[in-house]
Amino acid sequence: MDPPEIDAWAAWHPREVAARLAGCPVTWYVAGGWAIDLHLGAVTREHADTEIAMARTEFSLLRPHLAGFALFRAVSGSLLPLADEEEPGPDGHQVWVCDPAVRMWRLDVFLEAGDAGTWVSHRDEQIRRSMGEAVRRTADGIPYLVPEFVLFAKAKHARDKDDADLSAVLPTLDTRARAWLAGALERSHPGHRWIDRVRPA
């Protein structure tokens, strides 16, 4: 099938993602704006899509849990169909999940470096942490990327929604998290307008 329009989203809520992936052996976690709201325990803004991330090496373990859905790899601004058993390839860093019954996107899967035990930033692969440091869980067990790591990923574009996420979550970050974020921004985005704002007093 041809891909739907790029903005044809009827995204699963993270709770539905968790239900669909129950029993999946992949170390996955919610990323992007939804990770911020899961951390806060409240929905602070609308979310056009739902993003999860996982190690690229585990993608084949995820596929059986997406049976019946059409998969497309995002490459250079295009969405290319992913055949059964086909791997996304080294240039496919995202896989979009389409519900063919309604021709709507349900999920965006980030394929990251690292492995089940190690989180590696896709913005700077020298930045890495144990998965235990990188991922937390909500009270009902939904895994999500810690907010300082989410904000680091968002800083490259720093769109209005990213500024909103920063404003919402910054008061909840402790000194260690703020210092980590300020240092990571100084390393990868020197002069970034967020640095002074997030650096602990």
Secondary structure, DSSP 8 states (H G I E B T S, - for coil): -----TT-B----HHHHHHHTTT--S-EEEEHHHHHHHHHTS--S--S--EEEEEGGGHHHHGGGGTTSEEEEEETTEEEE--TT----TT--EEEEEETTTTEEEEEEEEESEETTEEE-SS-TT-EEEHHHHEEE-TT--EEE-HHHHHHHHTTT--HHHHHHHHHHGGG--HHHHHHHHHHHHHHSTT-TTHHHHS--
